């Protein structure tokens, strides 16, 4: 799995993913001024799963039907990085096949895997 992390993702999450051996492109290392649609296009072109705190990607994928290799959206109110990493670690171990081609919403007490339709 390859990831593209949005500018709003905390560096500790990037460090965790890279430390676990994942290929992670972090937007601040690439281009901080990339808009959401361009980020989605870049991720899709490189078959990368987007990691974000930005719910606008739901609009782009479900309503505007933009193609995506997958999206992980954190919806943890207090933005607790330790909680995010713990949940992400468990999810990567238990459900690695459910990240590609899914819109994954990670909340403190609920995780949703929403399959993404193939968009032609």
Protein Blocks (a to p, Z undefined) as FASTA:
>chain_A
ZZdddfklcfklmmmmmmnopacddfklmommbcfklmmmmmmmnopacddfbfklmmmm
mmnopacfbdcdddbfklpaklmmmmmmmmmmmmmmlmgopacdddfkbccdddddddZZ
